[in-house]
Amino acid sequence: MTATSGTVWDDVVGQPDAVRVLQRAASDPAAMTHAWLVTGPPGSGRSVAARAFAAALQCRGAAPGTASGTSPGPAPGCGRCQECTTTLAGTHPDLTVVATEKVVITIDEVRDLITQASRTPSVGRYRVIVVEDADRMAERTTNVLLKSIEEPPSHTVWVLCAPSVQDVLPTIRSRCRTVGLRVPPPQDVADLLVRRDGADPGLALDAARAAQSHVGLARRLARDPEARSRRTAVLEVARRIRGVPDAVLAAAELVEVAKAEATAATAERDATEKAELMRALGVGDGDTLPPKLRSQLKHLEDDQKRRATRRQRDVLDRAMVDLLSLYRDVLVVQLGAEVELVNAAHADVVRALARDATPEQTVRRMDAIGTARERLEGNVAPLLALEAMAVALRPQG
């Protein structure tokens, strides 16, 4: 069975094998299980696939023998019925999606999910719980989830998403059926941007290559000139670093850009959340918050700080991935490999860096970027991690 035009699977690009497995599970009770682990590298479409699967599970066009009907109909995931459209939009009453913007998913959030999992669906075939960032749960939090995953109610389906099976505890992954996604071909991503967003085909393909087939990033690059300018500025950093002073300045610049982008992305939402909380507490503009209510405001502010921290880390990590792609292209040129450049639009920068270094130096620079990513993930101060990385990028000898 393959996805057809106009179905919930249309945006799951470049994943025919995974789609086939999930479609069959949605239509055949013998292939269905109640705990799934969707894995794949960033940008492969884990959350998109998870929501498409959830929509197919709720779809009115269920195959014979499934929970909802007895007469033949279209394959689950028609994309047109109310169940499909509301599930894809995230508004179906029997769908819960957890996509944390903080550093970790808290144990209280997981306990709330377990409570929801025990409830009978109100209108749908299943109660579907999608955890988009299952790798952001601490071991203690994951252990709380274990029993519900191991013995879920018959009407509940868990869909966990993570970059790889290694990012989830063995006790969890052993109780889930795993579906692996791959990095989709750039042309498939470009075709999606043209079809869904009306992007120019040439720009769409450049964006897909620059994003290394990360669908969300490719869409942003294709639609937002400022996003393309920010990425160009990151790549230019590599050519500007000539010595230690340049490296220190470049690291500070990258951190400041990440802070500014994180603030811009969260400021409006933070203000809205605070206004809604104050209104719910019955506190008007300009009124002093009573002491007994201040803890609720502090709790919100703490959550917002964690979200901003996560956003800043994500922005910095993306910048380093862009730099890695640049040095990958440099190495391709140095070795004379006949493969396409990720950064074809910046071929002049690639060639300049290739002339000024040896392949061994390029590999060492890539290692330095990888080390900086690991340090950031380990909560090293961003400026310190990036300064060490930038110093390693300067010309040697």
ABEGO torsion letter per residue (X at the ends): XBBBBGBAAAABBGBAAAAAAAAAAAABAAABBABBBBBEBBGAGAAAAAAAAAAAAABAABBBGBAABABBBBBBGAGABAAAAAAAAGABAABBBBBBABABBBAAAAAAAAAAAABBBAABABBBBBBABAAABBAAAAAAAAAAAABBBAABBBBBBBABAAABBAAAAAABBBBBBBBBBAAAAAAAAAAAAGBBAAAAAAAAAAAGGBAAAAAAAAABAAAAAAAAAAAAAAAABABAAAAAAAAAAAAAAAAAAAAAAAAAAAAAAAAAAAAAAGBBBGBBBBAAAAAAAAAAAAAAAAAAAAAAAAAAAAAAAAAAAAAAAAAAAAAGBBBBBABAAAAAAAAAAAAABBAAAAAAAAAAAAAAAAAAAAGBBAAAAAAAAAAAABBBX
